[in-house]
């Protein structure tokens, strides 16, 4: 920071286990990756190679090394896990992850549908060798997923070995606004039932980021930020943006001194 403002919200410093910012890399070049880390490394905890793009990046190892040198963890999108799972080729996926020294693994079921026991077994299996980031898909065969059921799903996946749980908006469960899961989780009804520091909210859009920061504070975990949005997101976290200033920065009590 270029000037010390002591009244800003306390921001957990890297390496951190909450207050995470996850940027989604949809195909940056090596040069663009270098430029990104130069300006954004202090504010970026993870980079996710979107969906299955890691298979297509010509200089993947070079990019991964740039991110690592900037103390940014990398992992591959959950869709790639689903591709290998659909082909019953998860041993090959493990070899692929090991080849590139990937420590974190995203497990999702947003395209292919899995029984709960099957997904939990995958989390247990991979958590022996990797740190698992699991995406709760909010899927039930019919109707809507209740908040209580969602909390149950989250706790099941954490108990199975997931380090973090990504939560995305779906037709079956609203996440934002007064009737959404985020508001429910700040109501106190889940106190001592759910570890909110383990939740990562999918928030690629400005209004989503603003609502979640105003609800949960500066150190809410957010993912799917664009490569050109990380500094702006950090400004929102610190109240250095008009949308979060009133929530995060208390009114000053410094007296005017005209002497």
Residue pairs with C-beta under 8 A, 6 or more apart in sequence:
7 249
7 250
7 252
8 238
8 239
8 240
8 248
8 249
9 217
9 218
9 237
9 238
9 239
9 248
9 249
10 218
10 219
11 19
11 218
11 219
11 237
11 238
12 18
12 19
12 219
14 42
14 45
14 71
15 45
15 71
16 45
17 197
18 197
18 219
18 221
19 218
19 219
19 220
19 221
19 237
20 45
20 46
20 164
20 200
20 221
20 222
20 223
21 43
21 44
21 45
21 46
21 222
21 223
21 225
21 230
21 233
21 234
22 44
22 45
22 46
22 47
22 48
22 200
22 221
22 222
22 223
22 224
22 225
23 36
23 40
23 44
23 46
23 47
23 48
23 225
23 226
23 227
23 230
24 47
24 48
24 50
24 204
24 223
24 224
24 225
24 226
24 227
25 33
25 47
25 48
25 49
25 50
25 53
25 63
25 227
26 50
26 53
27 50
27 53
27 56
27 57
28 36
28 63
28 227
29 59
30 59
30 62
30 63
30 66
32 227
33 63
33 66
33 67
34 66
36 227
37 44
37 66
37 67
37 69
37 70
37 72
39 231
40 227
40 230
40 231
41 70
41 71
41 72
43 230
43 231
43 233
43 234
44 70
44 72
44 230
45 72
45 73
46 72
46 73
46 74
46 75
46 104
46 223
47 67
47 72
47 73
47 74
47 75
48 74
48 75
48 76
48 77
48 106
48 223
48 224
49 57
49 60
49 74
49 75
49 76
49 77
50 77
51 77
51 79
51 80
52 76
52 77
52 79
52 80
52 83
53 77
54 60
54 76
54 77
54 80
54 100
55 80
57 63
60 100
61 100
64 74
64 100
64 101
67 73
67 74
68 74
73 103
73 104
74 102
74 104
75 102
75 103
75 104
75 105
75 106
75 133
76 97
76 102
76 105
76 106
77 106
78 106
78 107
78 108
78 110
78 135
79 108
79 110
79 111
80 93
81 93
81 105
81 106
81 107
81 108
82 108
82 109
82 110
82 111
82 112
84 90
84 92
84 93
85 93
85 112
85 114
85 122
86 112
90 122
90 125
94 126
94 129
97 105
97 130
102 130
103 130
103 131
104 130
104 131
104 132
104 133
104 163
105 126
105 130
105 131
105 132
105 133
106 132
106 133
106 134
106 135
106 166
107 119
107 122
107 123
107 126
107 132
107 133
107 134
107 135
107 162
108 134
108 135
108 137
108 166
109 119
109 135
109 137
109 139
110 135
110 137
110 139
110 168
113 139
114 122
116 153
116 156
119 134
119 157
120 156
120 157
120 160
121 160
123 132
123 134
123 157
123 160
123 161
123 162
124 160
124 161
126 132
126 161
127 160
127 161
127 162
128 161
131 163
132 161
132 162
132 163
133 162
133 163
133 164
133 165
133 166
133 200
134 157
134 162
134 164
134 165
134 166
135 165
135 166
135 167
135 168
136 150
136 153
136 154
136 157
136 165
136 166
136 167
136 168
137 168
137 170
138 145
138 150
138 167
138 168
138 170
138 172
138 173
139 145
139 170
139 172
140 149
140 172
143 172
144 172
144 173
145 170
145 172
145 173
147 173
147 181
147 184
150 167
150 173
150 181
151 190
151 193
151 194
154 165
154 167
154 194
154 198
154 199
155 193
155 194
157 165
158 165
158 195
158 198
162 198
163 198
164 198
164 199
164 200
164 221
165 198
165 199
165 200
166 200
166 201
166 202
166 223
167 175
167 181
167 199
167 200
167 201
167 202
168 175
168 202
169 175
169 176
169 202
173 181
174 180
174 181
175 181
175 182
175 201
175 202
176 182
176 183
176 208
176 211
176 212
177 183
177 211
182 201
182 211
182 212
182 215
182 216
183 215
184 190
185 194
185 196
185 199
186 215
186 216
196 216
197 221
199 221
200 221
200 222
200 223
201 208
201 212
201 220
201 221
201 222
201 223
202 208
202 223
202 224
203 209
203 212
203 222
203 223
203 224
203 225
204 224
204 225
204 226
206 243
209 222
209 225
209 233
209 236
210 236
210 241
210 243
210 244
212 220
212 222
213 220
213 236
213 237
213 244
213 247
213 248
214 243
214 244
214 247
214 248
217 248
218 237
218 238
218 239
218 248
219 237
222 233
225 233
232 241
235 241
236 243
236 244
237 244
237 248
238 244
238 248
239 245
239 247
239 248
239 249
